Amino acid sequence: MLPPALTRAADRLRAYADNPDPLAATGNLVALVLAGNGPFYPLYVAIVAGTDGMPWLLLTLLSFPCFLAVPALARVHSRLGRVALSLIATGNTAFCTWLLGVPSGVELFLLPCAMLASVLFRPSERLLMLPLAGLPVVVYLFLHDRYPPPPHGYQTTEYAGLFSMNAFSAAMISIFIGMVFSRLFTEPTSRSSSAPTFRH
């Protein structure tokens, strides 16, 4: 059982993430998980590749308030929060790719970014979904190997460690996105139905 202070904090976070729109509420959960992971990312990099990249690594913390603001934006308008989450995720990936260098494997996070944009919107919102889901692809095509030199370069073995860490993290966040958004679907109630029903 959690201590009372932690229970109250968890209740506040749940209330902050809550939204009448189930897509926005699920997006808010993803945003808060990404925000919560943000302060630890420089530590992960330092453990894998050493502390020589400091203080530049602290720039990765810039995404923390951005992800944290998503539920507030979604309260203003559900679609605004979902668009913001998609743009922040892709923009942060591009920024961190420059910051750590392409060999670090941060670009792999463009895959869950595209996946996230694909599930954040309803079929009636495809005019928004398609460009936002395609933006990570555009970022890769136009920026891969064209980023300015990073402020700090790592050794080959350090880059190998970073690549493995980021590949694992990108896979985990992709699985997490799939798991939380799958809760918005209900199984068919009749054997004659062959497709899941989306729960609005």
N, C-alpha and C positions, 0 to 999 in steps of 0.2 A: 504494500500500500504506500502511495506517495505521501510525503509530508504535506501538511495543509497548505504551505506557501506554494509548493510546486503544483498542487491540485488547483489552487486559485489561478495561478499563472496559465495552466493548461486550459482552464475554463475560459479565461479571457481571450486566449488565442483562438479557441474554437468559436467564440462569439464574434471575434473580429473577422474570421474567415467566412462566417456564415453569410449566405446570400439567397434570396428567393429563387434566383436562377440557378439550377443545379450545375450548369456548365461553368458559371462564374464561381460558384462555391468550390467546385473541384479545381478550377484554375487557381483560386486563392490558396488552396491547400498546397498545390505545387509551388506557388510563389513563396509561401512561408517556409517550405522545406528548403528551397534554394537559398532563401535569405538566411536561414539558420545554419546552412552549410558554409556560407560565404566567409565568416570570420575564421573558420578553421582551415580554409584552403591554403593561405600562406604557410601555415604550420605543416600541412601535408607536403607542400613543395620543399620546405626547409628540411624536413626529415628525409625526403628522397634524394634531394640534390644539394643540400647544404644551405648555409645562410648567406652565401656570397651575394645572392640576388637582392638582399635587403639594402635599402628600404623600398626598392621598386616593387617588391612583392606586395607591399601594403596597398598599392593602387588597386589590387583586385577587390579590396573592400568597398570600392566605389559602388559596386552593384548592390550592396546590402540594403541601403535605404530605398533604392529603386524597386527591388523585389518586395520590400516591406510595404511600399505604398500601393501595391496592386489591389489589395482588398478595399482600400479606401476609394480608389478610382472606380472599382466595380460597384461600390455603393452609389456613386454618382450616376453611373450608367453601366449596365452589365457588359455591353459590347466594348466600351472604353477600357474597362479593366482587362478584358481578354486580348484586345489588340495591344495594349501596353505590355502585357506579359510576353506576348510573342516577340515584340520588337526589342524589349529589354534583354530577353534571353539571347537573341541573335546578335544584338549589338555588343553584349558582354562577351560573347564567344569570340567575336572578331577582335575586340579590344585586348582580351587576354592572349589571343594567338599572337598579336604583335608584341605584347609585353613579355611573353615567355619564349617566343620564337616558334616557327612552324614545326621544327623537329620535336617539340614537346608533346605534340599530339592533341593540343587543345582544340584544333579544328574538328576533331571527332565529335565534339559536342554539337556541331551543326546538324548532325543526324537526329538527335532527340529534339533539337529546335524545330526542325521540319516536321517531325512527328507530333510535337506539341501543337503547332499551328494547325495541323490537319485534324486534330480532335477537339479543338477549342470552339469550333463553329458548327452551326447547324447546316443542313443542305441548302436552306434558303439564304445562307450567308456565304455562299461559295465565291461571290465576287470579292469578299474580304479574305476568305480562307486561301484561295489559290495564290494570290501574290505574296501573302505572308508565309505560306508553306514553301513557296519557291524562292523567297529571299535568301535563306541559307545556301541554296544551290548557287544563286547569283553571287553571293559573297565568296563562296569557294572558287568559282570559275574566274572571277575578276581579281581576287586578292591573293590566292594561293601563289606562293613564291614571289609575290609583288609587295609584301609588307615592308615598310621601312625597317632598318636594323633594330632589333630589340635593345633596350637600354643595358641589358646584361646578357652575355652569352654563357652557356653552360658547356661542359665537356661532353664528349660523345657518350660516355658511360652514364653521365647524369641525364642527358637527353633520353637515353634508352629507358632509364628508370621512370622519368616523367611520362614518357609515351605509354608505358605499361599502366601507370597509375591512372592517367586520363582515359585510356581505353576501357579500363575496368569501370571507372566512374561513369563514363558515357553509357556503357551497357546497363549499369545499375539504374541510372535515372530513366533510361528508356523503359526498362521493366516496370519501374515505379509508375511512370506516366500511364502505361498500359493497364496496370492494376487498378489505379484510382479511377480512371475514366471508364473501365469496364463495368463499374458499379452503376453506371447510368443506363445500362441495358438490362432488360428483363428477358428471361427465356420464353420461348413460345409456349402458350398454354394449351395449344392444340397440336396434334401430330401432323395435321394438314398444313400447319404453318411452318415455313422453312427458313424464315428470317427473324432475327431478334427484334423486339420492339423497343424503340427508344423512349425512355421515361422522361417526359418534359417536367 
